[in-house]
Amino acid sequence: MRVVVQRSKFSSVTIDKKINGKIDFGLTLLVGFTDNDDEKIIDYMVDKIINLRIFDDEDGVMNKSLLDVSGSILSISQFTLYGDASKGRRPSYIKALRGEEATVLYDLFNSKLKEKNINVQTGIFGANMLVNIQNDGPVTILLEKENKK
């Protein structure tokens, strides 16, 4: 599982010229899945993301988590995180989990975030989305966890 975490002042996702989800403050997540990803990895990532200390404290030091600042999450499915452009000019997406399986994990990931009493907004899995991210800082962190099966 790969997640690009961006601290944002405002983010929104538009589908067919209609805003599907938006947040005013928190994290924008670009989320991708691969073979062998499972609930255990999702639990690890949820805990890591909500406790990641990338928000400023009173002294301007990144010392607070999403939970500390009562931030929201905009979660966007992003199979292209598993694009491999090491050969040729067209990326291969063979490592990205097939849509039927990935959508189940994506829904589980978002529901587990919501269980933590976080406002979670989303796009629509597989849709053509226009994502507007006002990256604060900018702060961008890449998280990755593999299941060593």
CORLINDA-V702662 format. One record per backbone hydrogen bond with DSSP energy under -1.0 kcal/mol. NH is the residue of the N-H (numbers start at 1). CO is the residue of the C=O. If there is no record, write none. Layout:
nh=<NH NH>
co=<CO CO>
This chain:
nh=<2 3 4 5 6 7 8 9 11 12 13 14 15 18 20 21 23 26 27 28 29 30 31 32 37 42 43 44 45 46 47 48 49 50 51 54 55 57 60 63 63 64 67 69 71 72 73 74 75 76 78 81 82 83 84 92 96 97 102 103 105 106 107 108 109 110 111 112 113 114 115 116 117 121 123 127 130 132 134 135 136 141 143 145 149>
co=<32 143 30 141 28 139 26 134 23 132 21 130 18 15 13 13 11 8 72 6 74 4 76 2 34 38 39 40 41 42 43 44 45 46 47 52 64 61 57 55 61 55 50 65 66 25 119 27 121 29 31 78 79 80 92 84 93 33 98 99 101 102 103 104 105 106 107 108 109 110 111 113 114 73 75 124 14 12 10 133 7 5 3 1 147>
